Amino acid sequence: MDMMPLDLPTLFPLLLALLATALLLLRRQKHPKNGCCNVPKGTMGWPFIGETLEFLSPHRSNSIGTFLQQRCSRYGKVFKSHLFGSPAIVSCDNEFNMFILQNEGKLFQASYPKAMQGILGQYSLLIVSGEHHRKLRGIAVSFSAMSKSSPVFHSRIEKLAFSMFESWRGRREISFLEEMKKFTLSLMVKTVLSIDPEEPVAMRFLQDFRTYMKGFISLPLNVPGSAYAKAVKARARLSRTVKEIIKQREMTTTTPAPARTCSNDGNCGDGITTTSSGEENGDFLEVILSKHSSIRQMNDDEKVSSVLDIVLGGYETTSTLISLIVYFLHRSPAALLAFKEEHEAIRRNKGKGQPLGWEDYQKMDFTRNVTKEAVRCGNLVKFLHRKALQDVEFKGHLIPRGWKVLPVLAGPNLDSSLHHDHLQFNPWRWTEDKEIGKKTMGYGGGPRVCPGSDLAKVMVAFFLHHLVLTYRWKVKEDEYPIAYPYVEFRNGLHVEIEPVESHV
């Protein structure tokens, strides 16, 4: 059947309707009901892909990168873009970022790409929200608080550190980041599941976990042989392994254990120390298999996700943080000298061969400043994924409902208007500037601030205590940290090492 030609009088109402619809959409984007705010300026890039590839372009991690520099210069610290398949608001503004993170669950919600959800699983702390998130996060926070001052945990750190130093004997050069990944992963598997690194199940777990991790830094192509597909399969194998361990542990705990007599300080004489609440200070799996009502209702998949989240948090960011500290201390001789002097004083007071304790960590003031400054300069986490739950107005800007929101943590950390000599590694700024904690964002913020950050700081401090007293190191000149956006080193952080003559 032939189509009848449309003349101008017939087309006019249709064109008018299309124009009205376009104007309405534009008005909704730029003018909310009270007409006070506009969507930030910016560009949207290519269809669907938008500006994602430019946004993720690798750059030195102690900078915000060309993409952000150009757009902040052109549009301001808050601008619009199209990222990860969605229109997005990007913020490098400290006040704006704090507003986003403090209003988690009210105005904003975590919104990670579906490809990442395919690897993490539906119950990961990064994915879940609301009451579900509060329950799972509470378990992680409880374990972190219980473990950070535990002599058992401290002993594990030192034992693995000494074992690693022994493996370095006779070597003049090491790939430091690779060594730190071995150290932190072995420590977390021991801490979370009580599995020693040399056990067959541990070797299988470590291999699968590293394959699983590679999925985070690969293209989300779920085709046979791709890194992403391998990561999804590795995650499934990890899930089966953890479920098997859970089943074995539950079978063991059904048999009543013999009565144990513990002293007032919690020492039970068998290497396990009780907390003030009377719980044994065992591994993380013991915590999530306890009989607390908030944990009892967890299904096996939730338990698996909790285990993998804790291992992931303690492995990837902690190994990178130790490496960043070694890198920055090498480039700052004055900071390295002050750092070493602090640990020599602690060792003299403690006595040679005596294990470190919680009271020693509390004396490591400069070490904590070094750690915070390495986080500020190195930017372990460049940005976070959020989504607006409703139209939000703040500082003259409109964030439309449903848009992705990306608070860039590196923005405030490297903001010259907030930090004097912002590109300079200067641990002393953390005592000189009393407001610096409000101007930096190392571990996120609000209800989703990293639940294991305090535990990681103890791991870092205890390992570095023995490192600085056992070895000298020299970082090669062509090494520097790169944001992919995950932090890696240009050549894996190859470091020349030399034993110190005597351990103080």
C-alpha positions in Angstrom: 0.0 0.0 0.0 1.5 3.3 -1.0 2.1 6.0 1.6 0.3 9.3 1.2 2.7 12.3 1.1 2.7 14.6 4.2 2.3 18.3 3.4 3.4 21.1 5.7 0.1 21.6 7.5 0.1 17.9 8.3 3.7 18.0 9.6 3.4 21.1 11.6 1.5 19.7 14.6 4.0 16.7 14.7 7.0 19.0 14.7 5.4 21.2 17.3 4.8 18.2 19.6 8.4 17.0 19.1 9.7 20.5 19.9 7.6 20.8 23.0 8.8 17.4 24.2 12.4 18.4 23.7 12.0 21.7 25.5 10.2 19.8 28.4 13.1 17.4 28.7 15.6 20.2 28.6 13.7 22.2 31.2 13.6 19.1 33.5 17.4 18.7 33.1 18.2 22.4 33.8 15.4 23.7 35.9 13.8 21.8 38.9 10.5 22.7 40.2 11.7 25.8 42.2 13.8 26.9 39.2 16.9 27.6 41.4 19.6 25.4 39.9 21.2 24.2 36.7 22.8 20.9 35.8 26.6 21.6 35.8 28.3 22.4 32.6 30.2 19.8 30.7 30.3 17.5 27.6 28.7 14.1 27.1 31.1 12.6 24.5 30.2 9.7 22.2 26.9 7.9 22.4 26.7 5.3 25.2 30.5 5.2 25.6 30.5 8.9 26.4 33.8 9.9 27.9 34.5 6.7 29.9 37.7 5.8 28.1 39.2 9.3 28.6 38.1 9.3 32.2 39.9 6.0 32.8 43.0 6.9 30.9 46.1 6.0 33.0 48.0 8.7 34.7 50.3 9.3 37.6 48.3 8.5 40.8 49.8 11.6 42.5 47.9 13.7 40.0 44.2 13.9 39.0 45.1 13.3 35.3 44.6 15.3 32.1 40.9 14.5 31.8 40.0 16.0 35.2 42.5 18.8 34.9 41.1 20.0 31.6 37.4 19.8 32.6 37.9 21.3 36.1 39.7 24.2 34.4 37.0 24.6 31.8 33.8 23.9 33.8 34.7 24.0 37.4 35.3 21.3 40.1 31.8 19.9 39.5 30.8 19.1 35.9 28.6 16.7 33.8 29.7 13.9 31.6 28.6 10.5 30.3 30.4 7.7 32.1 29.9 4.0 32.4 26.8 4.0 30.2 25.0 6.8 32.1 24.8 10.6 32.3 26.9 11.6 35.2 27.9 14.4 37.6 31.6 14.3 38.4 32.8 16.2 41.6 36.4 17.1 42.5 35.0 19.5 45.2 35.6 18.6 48.8 32.4 20.0 50.2 30.3 18.5 47.4 32.0 15.1 47.9 31.3 15.2 51.6 27.6 16.1 50.9 27.3 13.1 48.6 28.9 10.6 51.0 27.1 11.8 54.1 23.7 11.4 52.4 24.2 7.8 51.5 20.8 6.0 51.5 18.9 9.3 51.7 19.7 11.2 48.5 22.3 8.9 47.0 23.0 5.2 46.7 26.0 3.0 45.7 25.7 2.2 42.0 28.6 0.1 40.6 28.7 -1.0 37.0 26.9 -4.3 36.3 30.2 -5.8 35.1 31.7 -5.3 38.5 28.6 -6.8 40.2 29.1 -9.9 38.1 32.4 -10.4 39.8 31.7 -9.2 43.3 28.4 -11.0 43.7 25.0 -9.6 44.7 25.8 -9.6 48.5 29.1 -7.7 48.4 29.4 -4.7 50.7 30.1 -2.5 47.6 26.8 -3.5 46.1 24.2 -3.9 48.8 22.5 -0.9 50.4 20.1 0.0 53.3 19.6 -2.3 56.2 21.4 -5.1 54.4 24.5 -3.0 54.1 24.4 -1.9 57.7 24.2 -5.5 58.9 27.1 -6.8 56.7 29.2 -3.8 57.4 28.6 -4.1 61.1 30.1 -7.6 61.1 33.3 -6.3 59.3 33.6 -3.4 61.7 33.2 -5.6 64.7 36.0 -8.0 63.5 38.3 -5.1 62.6 37.8 -3.5 66.0 38.4 -6.8 67.8 41.5 -7.8 65.8 43.4 -4.6 65.5 44.6 -4.8 69.1 44.8 -8.6 69.3 48.2 -10.1 70.1 47.3 -13.1 67.9 46.9 -10.8 64.9 50.1 -8.9 65.7 52.0 -12.2 66.0 50.7 -13.3 62.5 51.9 -10.0 61.0 55.4 -10.4 62.5 55.7 -14.1 61.7 54.9 -13.6 58.0 57.1 -10.5 57.8 60.1 -12.4 59.2 59.4 -15.3 56.8 59.4 -12.8 53.8 62.6 -11.2 54.9 64.2 -14.6 55.1 63.2 -15.3 51.5 65.0 -12.1 50.5 68.3 -13.3 52.0 71.0 -13.0 49.3 68.8 -11.0 46.9 69.8 -7.6 45.8 66.6 -6.6 44.0 62.9 -7.4 44.5 59.6 -6.6 42.8 58.3 -5.0 45.9 54.6 -4.6 45.0 54.5 -8.3 44.0 56.1 -9.3 47.4 53.6 -7.1 49.3 50.7 -8.8 47.5 52.0 -12.2 48.6 52.4 -10.9 52.1 49.0 -9.3 52.5 47.1 -12.1 50.8 48.7 -14.8 53.0 48.0 -12.7 56.1 44.4 -12.1 55.2 43.7 -15.8 54.3 45.3 -16.8 57.7 43.3 -14.1 59.5 40.0 -14.7 57.8 40.0 -18.5 57.4 42.9 -19.7 59.7 44.6 -21.3 56.7 48.4 -21.3 56.5 50.0 -20.3 53.2 51.7 -23.6 52.6 48.4 -25.7 52.9 47.1 -27.0 49.6 43.7 -25.3 50.1 45.5 -22.0 50.7 47.5 -22.3 47.5 44.3 -23.0 45.5 42.6 -20.1 47.2 45.4 -17.7 46.5 45.6 -18.7 42.9 41.9 -18.3 42.4 41.8 -15.0 44.3 44.5 -13.5 42.1 42.6 -14.6 39.0 39.5 -13.1 40.5 41.3 -9.8 41.2 42.4 -9.5 37.5 38.8 -9.3 36.5 38.6 -5.8 38.1 41.2 -4.5 35.8 39.9 -6.1 32.6 37.4 -5.2 29.9 34.0 -6.7 31.0 33.8 -9.1 28.1 32.2 -12.3 29.3 33.5 -14.5 26.5 35.5 -17.7 26.9 39.2 -17.1 27.6 38.8 -13.4 28.6 40.2 -12.1 31.9 36.7 -11.2 32.9 35.2 -14.6 32.2 38.1 -16.2 34.1 37.5 -14.0 37.0 33.8 -14.9 37.1 34.7 -18.6 37.1 37.4 -18.0 39.8 34.8 -16.3 42.0 32.6 -19.3 41.6 35.4 -21.6 42.7 36.3 -19.3 45.6 32.6 -19.5 46.7 32.7 -23.3 46.6 36.0 -23.4 48.6 34.6 -21.0 51.3 31.3 -23.0 51.5 33.3 -26.2 52.0 35.3 -24.6 54.8 32.1 -23.2 56.4 30.5 -26.7 56.3 33.6 -28.3 57.9 33.7 -25.6 60.6 30.0 -25.9 61.4 30.4 -29.7 61.7 33.4 -29.2 64.1 31.6 -26.7 66.2 28.6 -29.0 66.8 30.9 -31.1 69.0 31.2 -29.4 72.4 34.7 -28.2 73.1 36.4 -28.9 76.4 36.1 -26.2 79.0 38.7 -23.5 78.8 40.0 -21.4 81.7 41.0 -17.9 80.9 42.8 -15.3 83.0 41.5 -11.8 83.7 43.5 -10.4 80.8 41.8 -12.8 78.3 44.8 -15.2 77.9 43.5 -18.7 77.6 46.9 -20.4 77.5 46.3 -21.8 74.0 47.2 -18.9 71.7 43.7 -17.6 71.6 42.7 -14.5 73.5 39.2 -13.6 74.4 37.7 -10.1 73.9 36.1 -8.1 76.7 32.8 -9.5 75.6 34.0 -13.0 76.2 34.3 -14.1 72.6 37.4 -15.9 71.4 39.6 -13.8 69.2 39.8 -16.2 66.4 39.4 -15.7 62.6 36.8 -13.8 60.7 34.9 -17.0 59.8 34.4 -17.6 63.5 32.8 -14.2 63.8 30.3 -14.8 61.0 29.5 -18.3 62.3 28.8 -17.0 65.8 25.3 -17.2 67.3 24.5 -13.5 67.2 21.0 -12.9 65.9 22.2 -10.3 63.4 24.5 -13.0 61.8 22.4 -16.1 62.3 20.1 -15.3 59.5 22.8 -14.9 56.9 22.7 -17.4 54.0 25.8 -19.1 52.7 26.2 -16.6 49.8 26.2 -13.7 52.2 28.8 -15.4 54.4 31.0 -16.1 51.3 30.7 -12.4 50.2 31.6 -11.2 53.7 34.8 -13.4 53.6 35.8 -12.3 50.1 35.2 -8.6 50.9 37.5 -8.8 54.0 40.2 -10.6 52.0 39.8 -8.2 49.1 40.0 -5.1 51.4 43.1 -6.3 53.3 44.9 -7.6 50.2 44.7 -5.1 47.4 44.7 -1.7 49.0 47.0 -2.6 51.9 49.7 -4.1 49.6 49.5 -1.0 47.5 49.6 1.3 50.5 52.8 -0.3 51.9 54.4 0.1 48.4 53.4 3.7 48.2 54.9 4.5 51.6 58.2 2.8 50.5 58.1 4.8 47.3 57.4 8.2 48.9 59.9 7.6 51.8 62.7 6.9 49.3 61.9 10.2 47.7 61.9 12.1 51.0 65.1 11.5 52.9 64.0 13.7 55.8 60.8 11.8 56.3 62.6 8.5 56.0 65.1 9.5 58.7 62.3 10.7 61.1 60.4 7.4 60.3 63.4 5.3 61.1 64.2 7.2 64.3 60.7 6.6 65.6 60.9 2.9 65.1 64.5 2.7 66.5 63.2 4.4 69.7 60.3 1.9 70.0 62.7 -1.0 69.5 65.1 0.2 72.1 62.3 0.6 74.6 60.8 -2.7 73.7 64.0 -4.8 73.6 65.5 -6.8 70.8 63.4 -9.8 69.8 60.3 -8.8 71.8 57.0 -8.8 69.9 55.2 -5.6 69.2 51.9 -4.8 70.9 49.0 -2.4 70.8 50.8 0.0 73.1 53.7 0.2 70.6 51.4 1.0 67.8 49.9 3.8 69.8 53.4 5.4 70.0 53.8 5.4 66.2 52.5 9.0 65.7 54.8 9.9 62.8 54.2 6.5 61.1 50.4 7.2 61.1 51.1 10.6 59.6 53.3 9.0 56.9 50.5 6.5 56.2 47.9 9.3 55.8 50.2 11.4 53.6 50.9 8.4 51.4 47.1 7.9 51.0 46.7 11.6 50.2 49.5 11.7 47.6 49.0 8.2 46.1 45.2 8.1 46.0 44.5 4.4 46.6 40.9 5.0 45.6 40.4 7.6 42.9 36.6 7.8 42.8 33.4 6.1 44.0 30.2 5.2 42.2 26.9 6.7 43.4 23.5 7.4 41.9 21.0 10.2 42.7 17.8 8.8 44.2 15.9 12.0 43.5 16.6 15.5 42.1 19.2 17.0 44.4 20.2 20.6 44.7 23.5 21.7 46.2 25.7 24.7 45.9 23.7 26.0 42.9 23.9 22.7 41.0 21.2 20.2 40.1 21.9 16.5 40.1 19.0 14.9 38.2 17.3 11.8 39.6 18.8 8.6 38.3 22.1 10.2 37.1 25.4 8.6 38.2 27.4 10.6 40.6 31.2 10.2 40.9 32.9 11.8 43.9 36.6 12.0 42.9 38.5 11.5 46.2 41.8 12.5 44.5 40.3 16.0 43.8 40.4 17.3 47.4 43.6 15.3 48.2 45.5 17.2 45.5 43.7 20.6 45.6 46.2 23.4 45.8 43.6 25.6 47.4 43.3 23.2 50.3 46.9 22.0 50.8 50.2 24.0 50.8 52.6 22.5 48.3 49.9 20.0 47.4 52.2 17.8 45.3 54.9 17.6 48.0 55.0 14.5 50.3 55.0 16.1 53.7 53.9 13.9 56.7 54.4 16.9 59.1 51.4 18.7 57.5 49.2 16.3 59.5 50.3 17.9 62.8 50.8 21.4 61.5 47.3 21.7 59.8 44.6 20.9 62.4 41.9 20.9 59.7 43.6 18.6 57.2 41.4 15.6 58.1 38.4 17.6 56.9 40.1 18.3 53.6 41.2 14.8 52.6 39.3 11.7 51.6 41.4 8.6 51.8 39.0 5.8 52.8 35.7 7.2 51.6 33.2 8.8 54.0 29.8 8.6 55.5 28.1 5.2 56.2 30.3 3.5 53.6 33.7 4.6 55.0 36.1 1.6 54.8 35.3 -0.7 57.7 38.8 -2.3 57.8 40.9 0.9 57.6 42.1 0.7 61.2 43.1 -2.9 60.8 45.0 -2.1 57.6 46.9 0.7 59.4 48.2 -1.8 62.0 49.3 -4.2 59.3 51.2 -1.4 57.6 52.8 0.0 60.7 54.0 -3.4 62.1 55.4 -4.6 58.7 57.2 -1.3 58.1 58.6 -1.3 61.7 60.6 -4.5 60.9 61.3 -3.5 57.3 63.0 -0.2 58.2 65.1 -1.8 60.9 66.1 -4.8 58.7 66.7 -3.4 55.2 67.7 -0.3 53.4 66.0 0.2 50.0 66.5 2.2 46.9 63.7 2.8 44.3 64.7 2.9 40.7 64.4 6.4 39.2 62.0 5.4 36.4 59.4 4.1 38.9 56.2 5.9 39.8 52.6 5.0 40.8 50.0 5.0 38.0 46.2 5.2 38.4 44.4 2.8 36.0 42.2 3.9 38.1 43.5 1.2 40.5 47.0 2.0 41.5 49.9 0.1 40.0 53.6 0.9 39.5 55.2 1.5 36.2 57.5 -1.4 36.5 56.1 -3.2 39.5 58.2 -1.1 41.9 61.5 -2.8 41.5 63.6 -2.0 44.6 67.2 -2.6 45.4 67.6 -3.9 49.0 70.5 -4.1 51.4 70.4 -5.6 54.9 71.0 -3.2 57.8 74.1 -4.3 59.8 72.3 -4.8 63.0 68.7 -5.0 64.1 68.3 -2.4 66.9 
